[in-house]
């Protein structure tokens, strides 16, 4: 088996019920009618990007944080 890298995926449901998936390490996004379709489309886009970049692959450092804000 070849080498692998780990990246992040953020899935956002839109008001119209479709989904947008983002990979912040490469600033790549994809869309789909379902969360599964958006995620698969994102995986394909990231795979193409990584294979195309070869040795010149550069990833942004990403820290994922979740926080609360008051809504009153």
CHARMM-style PDB file with segment names, atoms N, HN, CA, C and O in Angstrom:
ATOM      1  N   UNK     1       0.838  -1.185   0.000  1.00  0.00      PROA
ATOM      2  CA  UNK     1       0.000   0.000   0.000  1.00  0.00      PROA
ATOM      3  C   UNK     1       0.879   1.243   0.000  1.00  0.00      PROA
ATOM      4  O   UNK     1       1.926   1.251   0.646  1.00  0.00      PROA
ATOM      5  N   UNK     2       0.474   2.298  -0.714  1.00  0.00      PROA
ATOM      6  HN  UNK     2      -0.377   2.291  -1.239  1.00  0.00      PROA
ATOM      7  CA  UNK     2       1.231   3.540  -0.792  1.00  0.00      PROA
ATOM      8  C   UNK     2       1.087   4.367   0.472  1.00  0.00      PROA
ATOM      9  O   UNK     2       0.337   4.013   1.382  1.00  0.00      PROA
ATOM     10  N   UNK     3       1.809   5.462   0.517  1.00  0.00      PROA
ATOM     11  HN  UNK     3       2.418   5.750  -0.222  1.00  0.00      PROA
ATOM     12  CA  UNK     3       1.723   6.341   1.680  1.00  0.00      PROA
ATOM     13  C   UNK     3       0.441   7.161   1.627  1.00  0.00      PROA
ATOM     14  O   UNK     3      -0.181   7.311   0.576  1.00  0.00      PROA
ATOM     15  N   UNK     4       0.067   7.683   2.779  1.00  0.00      PROA
ATOM     16  HN  UNK     4       0.572   7.561   3.633  1.00  0.00      PROA
ATOM     17  CA  UNK     4      -1.159   8.472   2.906  1.00  0.00      PROA
ATOM     18  C   UNK     4      -0.879   9.712   3.743  1.00  0.00      PROA
ATOM     19  O   UNK     4       0.081   9.754   4.512  1.00  0.00      PROA
ATOM     20  N   UNK     5      -1.722  10.710   3.585  1.00  0.00      PROA
ATOM     21  HN  UNK     5      -2.502  10.676   2.960  1.00  0.00      PROA
ATOM     22  CA  UNK     5      -1.696  11.885   4.456  1.00  0.00      PROA
ATOM     23  C   UNK     5      -3.091  12.054   5.038  1.00  0.00      PROA
ATOM     24  O   UNK     5      -4.076  11.613   4.446  1.00  0.00      PROA
ATOM     25  N   UNK     6      -3.170  12.686   6.181  1.00  0.00      PROA
ATOM     26  HN  UNK     6      -2.369  13.045   6.661  1.00  0.00      PROA
ATOM     27  CA  UNK     6      -4.466  12.975   6.808  1.00  0.00      PROA
ATOM     28  C   UNK     6      -4.799  14.437   6.601  1.00  0.00      PROA
ATOM     29  O   UNK     6      -3.955  15.311   6.803  1.00  0.00      PROA
ATOM     30  N   UNK     7      -6.024  14.699   6.200  1.00  0.00      PROA
ATOM     31  HN  UNK     7      -6.709  13.989   6.036  1.00  0.00      PROA
ATOM     32  CA  UNK     7      -6.511  16.063   6.036  1.00  0.00      PROA
ATOM     33  C   UNK     7      -7.880  16.180   6.695  1.00  0.00      PROA
ATOM     34  O   UNK     7      -8.485  15.177   7.074  1.00  0.00      PROA
ATOM     35  N   UNK     8      -8.356  17.395   6.827  1.00  0.00      PROA
ATOM     36  HN  UNK     8      -7.864  18.210   6.520  1.00  0.00      PROA
ATOM     37  CA  UNK     8      -9.643  17.665   7.469  1.00  0.00      PROA
ATOM     38  C   UNK     8     -10.741  17.871   6.439  1.00  0.00      PROA
ATOM     39  O   UNK     8     -10.488  18.282   5.307  1.00  0.00      PROA
ATOM     40  N   UNK     9     -11.959  17.576   6.856  1.00  0.00      PROA
ATOM     41  HN  UNK     9     -12.164  17.242   7.776  1.00  0.00      PROA
ATOM     42  CA  UNK     9     -13.131  17.867   6.033  1.00  0.00      PROA
ATOM     43  C   UNK     9     -14.166  18.548   6.914  1.00  0.00      PROA
ATOM     44  O   UNK     9     -14.456  18.091   8.019  1.00  0.00      PROA
ATOM     45  N   UNK    10     -14.716  19.643   6.413  1.00  0.00      PROA
ATOM     46  HN  UNK    10     -14.481  20.015   5.515  1.00  0.00      PROA
ATOM     47  CA  UNK    10     -15.786  20.364   7.102  1.00  0.00      PROA
ATOM     48  C   UNK    10     -17.008  20.320   6.187  1.00  0.00      PROA
ATOM     49  O   UNK    10     -16.949  20.773   5.043  1.00  0.00      PROA
ATOM     50  N   UNK    11     -18.105  19.778   6.688  1.00  0.00      PROA
ATOM     51  HN  UNK    11     -18.153  19.411   7.616  1.00  0.00      PROA
ATOM     52  CA  UNK    11     -19.333  19.675   5.902  1.00  0.00      PROA
ATOM     53  C   UNK    11     -20.335  20.707   6.400  1.00  0.00      PROA
ATOM     54  O   UNK    11     -20.581  20.827   7.600  1.00  0.00      PROA
ATOM     55  N   UNK    12     -20.907  21.447   5.458  1.00  0.00      PROA
ATOM     56  HN  UNK    12     -20.707  21.349   4.483  1.00  0.00      PROA
ATOM     57  CA  UNK    12     -21.866  22.499   5.789  1.00  0.00      PROA
ATOM     58  C   UNK    12     -23.150  22.250   5.022  1.00  0.00      PROA
ATOM     59  O   UNK    12     -23.146  22.153   3.794  1.00  0.00      PROA
ATOM     60  N   UNK    13     -24.260  22.148   5.762  1.00  0.00      PROA
ATOM     61  HN  UNK    13     -24.264  22.227   6.759  1.00  0.00      PROA
ATOM     62  CA  UNK    13     -25.552  22.005   5.098  1.00  0.00      PROA
ATOM     63  C   UNK    13     -26.066  23.401   4.758  1.00  0.00      PROA
ATOM     64  O   UNK    13     -26.105  24.285   5.613  1.00  0.00      PROA
ATOM     65  N   UNK    14     -26.454  23.583   3.520  1.00  0.00      PROA
ATOM     66  HN  UNK    14     -26.423  22.864   2.825  1.00  0.00      PROA
ATOM     67  CA  UNK    14     -26.964  24.872   3.067  1.00  0.00      PROA
ATOM     68  C   UNK    14     -28.472  24.947   3.280  1.00  0.00      PROA
ATOM     69  O   UNK    14     -29.131  23.939   3.533  1.00  0.00      PROA
ATOM     70  N   UNK    15     -28.996  26.145   3.174  1.00  0.00      PROA
ATOM     71  HN  UNK    15     -28.462  26.965   2.968  1.00  0.00      PROA
ATOM     72  CA  UNK    15     -30.433  26.356   3.370  1.00  0.00      PROA
ATOM     73  C   UNK    15     -31.276  25.562   2.387  1.00  0.00      PROA
ATOM     74  O   UNK    15     -32.396  25.166   2.713  1.00  0.00      PROA
ATOM     75  N   UNK    16     -30.752  25.322   1.179  1.00  0.00      PROA
ATOM     76  HN  UNK    16     -29.842  25.643   0.914  1.00  0.00      PROA
ATOM     77  CA  UNK    16     -31.526  24.589   0.169  1.00  0.00      PROA
ATOM     78  C   UNK    16     -31.403  23.071   0.316  1.00  0.00      PROA
ATOM     79  O   UNK    16     -31.946  22.330  -0.503  1.00  0.00      PROA
ATOM     80  N   UNK    17     -30.695  22.599   1.350  1.00  0.00      PROA
ATOM     81  HN  UNK    17     -30.254  23.201   2.016  1.00  0.00      PROA
ATOM     82  CA  UNK    17     -30.571  21.174   1.608  1.00  0.00      PROA
ATOM     83  C   UNK    17     -29.374  20.515   0.950  1.00  0.00      PROA
ATOM     84  O   UNK    17     -29.129  19.332   1.182  1.00  0.00      PROA
ATOM     85  N   UNK    18     -28.613  21.250   0.127  1.00  0.00      PROA
ATOM     86  HN  UNK    18     -28.812  22.212  -0.061  1.00  0.00      PROA
ATOM     87  CA  UNK    18     -27.402  20.702  -0.464  1.00  0.00      PROA
ATOM     88  C   UNK    18     -26.250  20.893   0.525  1.00  0.00      PROA
ATOM     89  O   UNK    18     -26.401  21.552   1.554  1.00  0.00      PROA
ATOM     90  N   UNK    19     -25.110  20.312   0.199  1.00  0.00      PROA
ATOM     91  HN  UNK    19     -24.987  19.776  -0.636  1.00  0.00      PROA
ATOM     92  CA  UNK    19     -23.963  20.361   1.103  1.00  0.00      PROA
ATOM     93  C   UNK    19     -22.727  20.901   0.399  1.00  0.00      PROA
ATOM     94  O   UNK    19     -22.544  20.733  -0.807  1.00  0.00      PROA
ATOM     95  N   UNK    20     -21.892  21.550   1.188  1.00  0.00      PROA
ATOM     96  HN  UNK    20     -22.041  21.687   2.168  1.00  0.00      PROA
ATOM     97  CA  UNK    20     -20.583  22.003   0.731  1.00  0.00      PROA
ATOM     98  C   UNK    20     -19.570  21.368   1.671  1.00  0.00      PROA
ATOM     99  O   UNK    20     -19.736  21.408   2.890  1.00  0.00      PROA
ATOM    100  N   UNK    21     -18.527  20.786   1.107  1.00  0.00      PROA
ATOM    101  HN  UNK    21     -18.392  20.754   0.117  1.00  0.00      PROA
ATOM    102  CA  UNK    21     -17.451  20.171   1.889  1.00  0.00      PROA
ATOM    103  C   UNK    21     -16.168  20.941   1.618  1.00  0.00      PROA
ATOM    104  O   UNK    21     -15.846  21.244   0.469  1.00  0.00      PROA
ATOM    105  N   UNK    22     -15.440  21.253   2.679  1.00  0.00      PROA
ATOM    106  HN  UNK    22     -15.701  21.007   3.612  1.00  0.00      PROA
ATOM    107  CA  UNK    22     -14.205  22.030   2.564  1.00  0.00      PROA
ATOM    108  C   UNK    22     -13.034  21.254   3.156  1.00  0.00      PROA
ATOM    109  O   UNK    22     -13.181  20.560   4.162  1.00  0.00      PROA
ATOM    110  N   UNK    23     -11.879  21.379   2.525  1.00  0.00      PROA
ATOM    111  HN  UNK    23     -11.760  21.943   1.707  1.00  0.00      PROA
ATOM    112  CA  UNK    23     -10.620  20.850   3.050  1.00  0.00      PROA
ATOM    113  C   UNK    23      -9.713  22.059   3.282  1.00  0.00      PROA
ATOM    114  O   UNK    23      -9.110  22.568   2.338  1.00  0.00      PROA
ATOM    115  N   UNK    24      -9.612  22.522   4.534  1.00  0.00      PROA
ATOM    116  HN  UNK    24     -10.102  22.108   5.301  1.00  0.00      PROA
ATOM    117  CA  UNK    24      -8.856  23.758   4.785  1.00  0.00      PROA
ATOM    118  C   UNK    24      -7.353  23.638   4.537  1.00  0.00      PROA
ATOM    119  O   UNK    24      -6.707  24.645   4.247  1.00  0.00      PROA
ATOM    120  N   UNK    25      -6.783  22.447   4.640  1.00  0.00      PROA
ATOM    121  HN  UNK    25      -7.308  21.630   4.876  1.00  0.00      PROA
ATOM    122  CA  UNK    25      -5.348  22.299   4.414  1.00  0.00      PROA
ATOM    123  C   UNK    25      -4.940  22.700   2.994  1.00  0.00      PROA
ATOM    124  O   UNK    25      -3.834  23.196   2.779  1.00  0.00      PROA
ATOM    125  N   UNK    26      -5.837  22.485   2.025  1.00  0.00      PROA
ATOM    126  HN  UNK    26      -6.736  22.082   2.199  1.00  0.00      PROA
ATOM    127  CA  UNK    26      -5.533  22.800   0.632  1.00  0.00      PROA
ATOM    128  C   UNK    26      -6.460  23.864   0.056  1.00  0.00      PROA
ATOM    129  O   UNK    26      -6.363  24.189  -1.127  1.00  0.00      PROA
ATOM    130  N   UNK    27      -7.349  24.407   0.868  1.00  0.00      PROA
ATOM    131  HN  UNK    27      -7.428  24.143   1.830  1.00  0.00      PROA
ATOM    132  CA  UNK    27      -8.319  25.404   0.408  1.00  0.00      PROA
ATOM    133  C   UNK    27      -9.100  24.880  -0.805  1.00  0.00      PROA
ATOM    134  O   UNK    27      -9.240  25.562  -1.821  1.00  0.00      PROA
ATOM    135  N   UNK    28      -9.602  23.649  -0.664  1.00  0.00      PROA
ATOM    136  HN  UNK    28      -9.488  23.095   0.161  1.00  0.00      PROA
ATOM    137  CA  UNK    28     -10.377  22.991  -1.715  1.00  0.00      PROA
ATOM    138  C   UNK    28     -11.785  22.752  -1.187  1.00  0.00      PROA
ATOM    139  O   UNK    28     -11.967  22.413  -0.018  1.00  0.00      PROA
ATOM    140  N   UNK    29     -12.777  22.929  -2.051  1.00  0.00      PROA
ATOM    141  HN  UNK    29     -12.629  23.205  -3.001  1.00  0.00      PROA
ATOM    142  CA  UNK    29     -14.145  22.646  -1.654  1.00  0.00      PROA
ATOM    143  C   UNK    29     -14.862  21.893  -2.764  1.00  0.00      PROA
ATOM    144  O   UNK    29     -14.442  21.903  -3.921  1.00  0.00      PROA
ATOM    145  N   UNK    30     -15.954  21.242  -2.383  1.00  0.00      PROA
ATOM    146  HN  UNK    30     -16.295  21.235  -1.443  1.00  0.00      PROA
ATOM    147  CA  UNK    30     -16.782  20.493  -3.326  1.00  0.00      PROA
ATOM    148  C   UNK    30     -18.219  20.556  -2.837  1.00  0.00      PROA
ATOM    149  O   UNK    30     -18.482  20.905  -1.687  1.00  0.00      PROA
ATOM    150  N   UNK    31     -19.134  20.219  -3.714  1.00  0.00      PROA
ATOM    151  HN  UNK    31     -18.921  19.935  -4.649  1.00  0.00      PROA
ATOM    152  CA  UNK    31     -20.549  20.279  -3.376  1.00  0.00      PROA
ATOM    153  C   UNK    31     -21.220  18.959  -3.681  1.00  0.00      PROA
ATOM    154  O   UNK    31     -20.684  18.125  -4.411  1.00  0.00      PROA
ATOM    155  N   UNK    32     -22.413  18.778  -3.106  1.00  0.00      PROA
ATOM    156  HN  UNK    32     -22.848  19.455  -2.514  1.00  0.00      PROA
ATOM    157  CA  UNK    32     -23.185  17.576  -3.390  1.00  0.00      PROA
ATOM    158  C   UNK    32     -24.614  17.722  -2.916  1.00  0.00      PROA
ATOM    159  O   UNK    32     -24.928  18.587  -2.098  1.00  0.00      PROA
ATOM    160  N   UNK    33     -25.472  16.869  -3.438  1.00  0.00      PROA
ATOM    161  HN  UNK    33     -25.216  16.167  -4.102  1.00  0.00      PROA
ATOM    162  CA  UNK    33     -26.880  16.865  -3.038  1.00  0.00      PROA
ATOM    163  C   UNK    33     -27.061  16.297  -1.633  1.00  0.00      PROA
ATOM    164  O   UNK    33     -28.045  16.604  -0.960  1.00  0.00      PROA
ATOM    165  N   UNK    34     -26.112  15.468  -1.189  1.00  0.00      PROA
ATOM    166  HN  UNK    34     -25.313  15.219  -1.736  1.00  0.00      PROA
ATOM    167  CA  UNK    34     -26.135  14.897   0.166  1.00  0.00      PROA
ATOM    168  C   UNK    34     -24.763  15.116   0.799  1.00  0.00      PROA
ATOM    169  O   UNK    34     -23.803  15.453   0.107  1.00  0.00      PROA
ATOM    170  N   UNK    35     -24.673  14.923   2.113  1.00  0.00      PROA
ATOM    171  HN  UNK    35     -25.453  14.649   2.675  1.00  0.00      PROA
ATOM    172  CA  UNK    35     -23.378  15.074   2.776  1.00  0.00      PROA
ATOM    173  C   UNK    35     -22.399  14.024   2.260  1.00  0.00      PROA
ATOM    174  O   UNK    35     -21.210  14.302   2.108  1.00  0.00      PROA
ATOM    175  N   UNK    36     -22.897  12.816   1.990  1.00  0.00      PROA
ATOM    176  HN  UNK    36     -23.863  12.590   2.113  1.00  0.00      PROA
ATOM    177  CA  UNK    36     -22.042  11.753   1.478  1.00  0.00      PROA
ATOM    178  C   UNK    36     -21.487  12.108   0.096  1.00  0.00      PROA
ATOM    179  O   UNK    36     -20.304  11.897  -0.175  1.00  0.00      PROA
ATOM    180  N   UNK    37     -22.343  12.645  -0.773  1.00  0.00      PROA
ATOM    181  HN  UNK    37     -23.303  12.816  -0.553  1.00  0.00      PROA
ATOM    182  CA  UNK    37     -21.894  13.020  -2.110  1.00  0.00      PROA
ATOM    183  C   UNK    37     -20.872  14.159  -2.046  1.00  0.00      PROA
ATOM    184  O   UNK    37     -19.864  14.127  -2.752  1.00  0.00      PROA
ATOM    185  N   UNK    38     -21.126  15.154  -1.211  1.00  0.00      PROA
ATOM    186  HN  UNK    38     -21.945  15.180  -0.637  1.00  0.00      PROA
ATOM    187  CA  UNK    38     -20.183  16.265  -1.070  1.00  0.00      PROA
ATOM    188  C   UNK    38     -18.842  15.764  -0.549  1.00  0.00      PROA
ATOM    189  O   UNK    38     -17.792  16.208  -1.014  1.00  0.00      PROA
ATOM    190  N   UNK    39     -18.866  14.843   0.413  1.00  0.00      PROA
ATOM    191  HN  UNK    39     -19.719  14.483   0.791  1.00  0.00      PROA
ATOM    192  CA  UNK    39     -17.637  14.295   0.978  1.00  0.00      PROA
ATOM    193  C   UNK    39     -16.872  13.482  -0.068  1.00  0.00      PROA
ATOM    194  O   UNK    39     -15.654  13.619  -0.175  1.00  0.00      PROA
ATOM    195  N   UNK    40     -17.550  12.656  -0.824  1.00  0.00      PROA
ATOM    196  HN  UNK    40     -18.540  12.545  -0.737  1.00  0.00      PROA
ATOM    197  CA  UNK    40     -16.892  11.871  -1.872  1.00  0.00      PROA
ATOM    198  C   UNK    40     -16.308  12.783  -2.955  1.00  0.00      PROA
ATOM    199  O   UNK    40     -15.207  12.542  -3.449  1.00  0.00      PROA
ATOM    200  N   UNK    41     -17.048  13.826  -3.316  1.00  0.00      PROA
ATOM    201  HN  UNK    41     -17.943  14.022  -2.914  1.00  0.00      PROA
ATOM    202  CA  UNK    41     -16.539  14.790  -4.305  1.00  0.00      PROA
ATOM    203  C   UNK    41     -15.295  15.502  -3.779  1.00  0.00      PROA
ATOM    204  O   UNK    41     -14.355  15.760  -4.530  1.00  0.00      PROA
ATOM    205  N   UNK    42     -15.296  15.816  -2.483  1.00  0.00      PROA
ATOM    206  HN  UNK    42     -16.060  15.606  -1.872  1.00  0.00      PROA
ATOM    207  CA  UNK    42     -14.135  16.458  -1.873  1.00  0.00      PROA
ATOM    208  C   UNK    42     -12.937  15.515  -1.873  1.00  0.00      PROA
ATOM    209  O   UNK    42     -11.826  15.920  -2.214  1.00  0.00      PROA
ATOM    210  N   UNK    43     -13.159  14.267  -1.494  1.00  0.00      PROA
ATOM    211  HN  UNK    43     -14.062  13.938  -1.218  1.00  0.00      PROA
ATOM    212  CA  UNK    43     -12.067  13.292  -1.504  1.00  0.00      PROA
ATOM    213  C   UNK    43     -11.458  13.169  -2.895  1.00  0.00      PROA
ATOM    214  O   UNK    43     -10.237  13.090  -3.028  1.00  0.00      PROA
ATOM    215  N   UNK    44     -12.284  13.152  -3.924  1.00  0.00      PROA
ATOM    216  HN  UNK    44     -13.276  13.216  -3.816  1.00  0.00      PROA
ATOM    217  CA  UNK    44     -11.784  13.070  -5.299  1.00  0.00      PROA
ATOM    218  C   UNK    44     -10.965  14.299  -5.662  1.00  0.00      PROA
ATOM    219  O   UNK    44      -9.898  14.185  -6.266  1.00  0.00      PROA
ATOM    220  N   UNK    45     -11.466  15.479  -5.293  1.00  0.00      PROA
ATOM    221  HN  UNK    45     -12.333  15.571  -4.802  1.00  0.00      PROA
ATOM    222  CA  UNK    45     -10.759  16.725  -5.607  1.00  0.00      PROA
ATOM    223  C   UNK    45      -9.418  16.795  -4.880  1.00  0.00      PROA
ATOM    224  O   UNK    45      -8.421  17.222  -5.461  1.00  0.00      PROA
ATOM    225  N   UNK    46      -9.386  16.382  -3.625  1.00  0.00      PROA
ATOM    226  HN  UNK    46     -10.195  16.034  -3.152  1.00  0.00      PROA
ATOM    227  CA  UNK    46      -8.139  16.404  -2.858  1.00  0.00      PROA
ATOM    228  C   UNK    46      -7.150  15.393  -3.440  1.00  0.00      PROA
ATOM    229  O   UNK    46      -5.960  15.685  -3.561  1.00  0.00      PROA
ATOM    230  N   UNK    47      -7.641  14.212  -3.799  1.00  0.00      PROA
ATOM    231  HN  UNK    47      -8.608  13.975  -3.701  1.00  0.00      PROA
ATOM    232  CA  UNK    47      -6.773  13.193  -4.397  1.00  0.00      PROA
ATOM    233  C   UNK    47      -6.132  13.703  -5.680  1.00  0.00      PROA
ATOM    234  O   UNK    47      -4.934  13.520  -5.892  1.00  0.00      PROA
ATOM    235  N   UNK    48      -6.927  14.341  -6.536  1.00  0.00      PROA
ATOM    236  HN  UNK    48      -7.901  14.490  -6.363  1.00  0.00      PROA
ATOM    237  CA  UNK    48      -6.384  14.912  -7.782  1.00  0.00      PROA
ATOM    238  C   UNK    48      -5.322  15.963  -7.477  1.00  0.00      PROA
ATOM    239  O   UNK    48      -4.273  16.002  -8.120  1.00  0.00      PROA
ATOM    240  N   UNK    49      -5.598  16.807  -6.499  1.00  0.00      PROA
ATOM    241  HN  UNK    49      -6.450  16.775  -5.976  1.00  0.00      PROA
ATOM    242  CA  UNK    49      -4.663  17.868  -6.126  1.00  0.00      PROA
ATOM    243  C   UNK    49      -3.341  17.284  -5.621  1.00  0.00      PROA
ATOM    244  O   UNK    49      -2.267  17.713  -6.042  1.00  0.00      PROA
ATOM    245  N   UNK    50      -3.426  16.311  -4.723  1.00  0.00      PROA
ATOM    246  HN  UNK    50      -4.299  15.963  -4.382  1.00  0.00      PROA
ATOM    247  CA  UNK    50      -2.228  15.710  -4.136  1.00  0.00      PROA
ATOM    248  C   UNK    50      -1.405  15.003  -5.207  1.00  0.00      PROA
ATOM    249  O   UNK    50      -0.183  15.150  -5.252  1.00  0.00      PROA
ATOM    250  N   UNK    51      -2.059  14.248  -6.054  1.00  0.00      PROA
ATOM    251  HN  UNK    51      -3.051  14.128  -6.017  1.00  0.00      PROA
ATOM    252  CA  UNK    51      -1.332  13.543  -7.116  1.00  0.00      PROA
ATOM    253  C   UNK    51      -0.703  14.526  -8.106  1.00  0.00      PROA
ATOM    254  O   UNK    51       0.404  14.293  -8.594  1.00  0.00      PROA
ATOM    255  N   UNK    52      -1.391  15.600  -8.398  1.00  0.00      PROA
ATOM    256  HN  UNK    52      -2.289  15.789  -8.003  1.00  0.00      PROA
ATOM    257  CA  UNK    52      -0.869  16.598  -9.327  1.00  0.00      PROA
ATOM    258  C   UNK    52       0.281  17.392  -8.753  1.00  0.00      PROA
ATOM    259  O   UNK    52       1.171  17.816  -9.490  1.00  0.00      PROA
ATOM    260  N   UNK    53       0.278  17.603  -7.437  1.00  0.00      PROA
ATOM    261  HN  UNK    53      -0.445  17.259  -6.838  1.00  0.00      PROA
ATOM    262  CA  UNK    53       1.327  18.402  -6.797  1.00  0.00      PROA
ATOM    263  C   UNK    53       2.630  17.628  -6.664  1.00  0.00      PROA
ATOM    264  O   UNK    53       3.706  18.224  -6.711  1.00  0.00      PROA
ATOM    265  N   UNK    54       2.554  16.316  -6.499  1.00  0.00      PROA
ATOM    266  HN  UNK    54       1.680  15.831  -6.461  1.00  0.00      PROA
ATOM    267  CA  UNK    54       3.762  15.494  -6.347  1.00  0.00      PROA
ATOM    268  C   UNK    54       4.642  15.964  -5.211  1.00  0.00      PROA
ATOM    269  O   UNK    54       4.164  16.197  -4.100  1.00  0.00      PROA
ATOM    270  N   UNK    55       5.935  16.104  -5.487  1.00  0.00      PROA
ATOM    271  HN  UNK    55       6.323  15.915  -6.389  1.00  0.00      PROA
ATOM    272  CA  UNK    55       6.898  16.494  -4.460  1.00  0.00      PROA
ATOM    273  C   UNK    55       6.706  17.941  -4.010  1.00  0.00      PROA
ATOM    274  O   UNK    55       7.208  18.328  -2.954  1.00  0.00      PROA
ATOM    275  N   UNK    56       5.989  18.742  -4.794  1.00  0.00      PROA
ATOM    276  HN  UNK    56       5.582  18.427  -5.651  1.00  0.00      PROA
ATOM    277  CA  UNK    56       5.769  20.141  -4.440  1.00  0.00      PROA
ATOM    278  C   UNK    56       4.557  20.369  -3.544  1.00  0.00      PROA
ATOM    279  O   UNK    56       4.101  21.503  -3.394  1.00  0.00      PROA
ATOM    280  N   UNK    57       4.038  19.311  -2.953  1.00  0.00      PROA
ATOM    281  HN  UNK    57       4.409  18.390  -3.075  1.00  0.00      PROA
ATOM    282  CA  UNK    57       2.840  19.408  -2.123  1.00  0.00      PROA
ATOM    283  C   UNK    57       3.071  20.286  -0.902  1.00  0.00      PROA
ATOM    284  O   UNK    57       4.022  20.083  -0.147  1.00  0.00      PROA
ATOM    285  N   UNK    58       2.205  21.249  -0.719  1.00  0.00      PROA
ATOM    286  HN  UNK    58       1.432  21.414  -1.332  1.00  0.00      PROA
ATOM    287  CA  UNK    58       2.261  22.138   0.448  1.00  0.00      PROA
ATOM    288  C   UNK    58       0.898  22.142   1.131  1.00  0.00      PROA
ATOM    289  O   UNK    58      -0.139  22.328   0.494  1.00  0.00      PROA
ATOM    290  N   UNK    59       0.930  21.932   2.446  1.00  0.00      PROA
ATOM    291  HN  UNK    59       1.772  21.781   2.964  1.00  0.00      PROA
ATOM    292  CA  UNK    59      -0.298  21.910   3.241  1.00  0.00      PROA
ATOM    293  C   UNK    59      -0.292  23.072   4.222  1.00  0.00      PROA
ATOM    294  O   UNK    59       0.735  23.370   4.832  1.00  0.00      PROA
ATOM    295  N   UNK    60      -1.429  23.723   4.374  1.00  0.00      PROA
ATOM    296  HN  UNK    60      -2.263  23.481   3.878  1.00  0.00      PROA
ATOM    297  CA  UNK    60      -1.574  24.749   5.404  1.00  0.00      PROA
ATOM    298  C   UNK    60      -1.734  24.070   6.754  1.00  0.00      PROA
ATOM    299  O   UNK    60      -2.350  23.009   6.856  1.00  0.00      PROA
ATOM    300  N   UNK    61      -1.180  24.684   7.785  1.00  0.00      PROA
ATOM    301  HN  UNK    61      -0.680  25.546   7.702  1.00  0.00      PROA
ATOM    302  CA  UNK    61      -1.386  24.188   9.141  1.00  0.00      PROA
ATOM    303  C   UNK    61      -2.799  24.550   9.576  1.00  0.00      PROA
ATOM    304  O   UNK    61      -3.215  25.701   9.444  1.00  0.00      PROA
ATOM    305  N   UNK    62      -3.530  23.584  10.090  1.00  0.00      PROA
ATOM    306  HN  UNK    62      -3.192  22.649  10.197  1.00  0.00      PROA
ATOM    307  CA  UNK    62      -4.914  23.812  10.489  1.00  0.00      PROA
ATOM    308  C   UNK    62      -5.098  23.385  11.934  1.00  0.00      PROA
ATOM    309  O   UNK    62      -4.676  22.300  12.335  1.00  0.00      PROA
ATOM    310  N   UNK    63      -5.732  24.251  12.707  1.00  0.00      PROA
ATOM    311  HN  UNK    63      -6.075  25.132  12.382  1.00  0.00      PROA
ATOM    312  CA  UNK    63      -6.149  23.913  14.068  1.00  0.00      PROA
ATOM    313  C   UNK    63      -7.659  24.039  14.107  1.00  0.00      PROA
ATOM    314  O   UNK    63      -8.211  25.096  13.799  1.00  0.00      PROA
ATOM    315  N   UNK    64      -8.317  22.973  14.480  1.00  0.00      PROA
ATOM    316  HN  UNK    64      -7.869  22.115  14.730  1.00  0.00      PROA
ATOM    317  CA  UNK    64      -9.777  22.986  14.552  1.00  0.00      PROA
ATOM    318  C   UNK    64     -10.204  23.288  15.984  1.00  0.00      PROA
ATOM    319  O   UNK    64      -9.825  22.590  16.925  1.00  0.00      PROA
ATOM    320  N   UNK    65     -10.985  24.319  16.123  1.00  0.00      PROA
ATOM    321  HN  UNK    65     -11.293  24.885  15.359  1.00  0.00      PROA
ATOM    322  CA  UNK    65     -11.496  24.722  17.424  1.00  0.00      PROA
ATOM    323  C   UNK    65     -13.007  24.858  17.352  1.00  0.00      PROA
ATOM    324  O   UNK    65     -13.553  25.274  16.330  1.00  0.00      PROA
ATOM    325  N   UNK    66     -13.667  24.513  18.417  1.00  0.00      PROA
ATOM    326  HN  UNK    66     -13.224  24.175  19.247  1.00  0.00      PROA
ATOM    327  CA  UNK    66     -15.106  24.718  18.514  1.00  0.00      PROA
ATOM    328  C   UNK    66     -15.335  25.553  19.768  1.00  0.00      PROA
ATOM    329  O   UNK    66     -14.764  25.269  20.821  1.00  0.00      PROA
ATOM    330  N   UNK    67     -16.160  26.568  19.658  1.00  0.00      PROA
ATOM    331  HN  UNK    67     -16.625  26.799  18.803  1.00  0.00      PROA
ATOM    332  CA  UNK    67     -16.379  27.445  20.805  1.00  0.00      PROA
ATOM    333  C   UNK    67     -17.819  27.889  20.849  1.00  0.00      PROA
ATOM    334  O   UNK    67     -18.558  27.733  19.877  1.00  0.00      PROA
ATOM    335  N   UNK    68     -18.217  28.444  21.975  1.00  0.00      PROA
ATOM    336  HN  UNK    68     -17.617  28.571  22.764  1.00  0.00      PROA
ATOM    337  CA  UNK    68     -19.585  28.908  22.186  1.00  0.00      PROA
ATOM    338  C   UNK    68     -19.591  30.432  22.285  1.00  0.00      PROA
ATOM    339  O   UNK    68     -18.644  31.037  22.789  1.00  0.00      PROA
ATOM    340  N   UNK    69     -20.663  31.037  21.801  1.00  0.00      PROA
ATOM    341  HN  UNK    69     -21.431  30.545  21.392  1.00  0.00      PROA
ATOM    342  CA  UNK    69     -20.864  32.471  21.943  1.00  0.00      PROA
ATOM    343  C   UNK    69     -22.268  32.704  22.471  1.00  0.00      PROA
ATOM    344  O   UNK    69     -23.170  31.918  22.181  1.00  0.00      PROA
ATOM    345  N   UNK    70     -22.469  33.750  23.228  1.00  0.00      PROA
ATOM    346  HN  UNK    70     -21.736  34.389  23.464  1.00  0.00      PROA
ATOM    347  CA  UNK    70     -23.812  34.040  23.742  1.00  0.00      PROA
ATOM    348  C   UNK    70     -24.748  34.505  22.621  1.00  0.00      PROA
ATOM    349  O   UNK    70     -24.308  35.166  21.680  1.00  0.00      PROA
ATOM    350  N   UNK    71     -25.996  34.172  22.716  1.00  0.00      PROA
ATOM    351  HN  UNK    71     -26.353  33.635  23.480  1.00  0.00      PROA
ATOM    352  CA  UNK    71     -26.963  34.565  21.687  1.00  0.00      PROA
ATOM    353  C   UNK    71     -28.106  35.404  22.254  1.00  0.00      PROA
ATOM    354  O   UNK    71     -29.121  35.582  21.581  1.00  0.00      PROA
ATOM    355  N   UNK    72     -27.969  35.914  23.453  1.00  0.00      PROA
ATOM    356  HN  UNK    72     -27.145  35.769  24.000  1.00  0.00      PROA
ATOM    357  CA  UNK    72     -29.062  36.720  24.039  1.00  0.00      PROA
ATOM    358  C   UNK    72     -29.026  38.158  23.653  1.00  0.00      PROA
ATOM    359  OT1 UNK    72     -29.884  38.933  24.076  1.00  0.00      PROA
TER     360      UNK     72
END
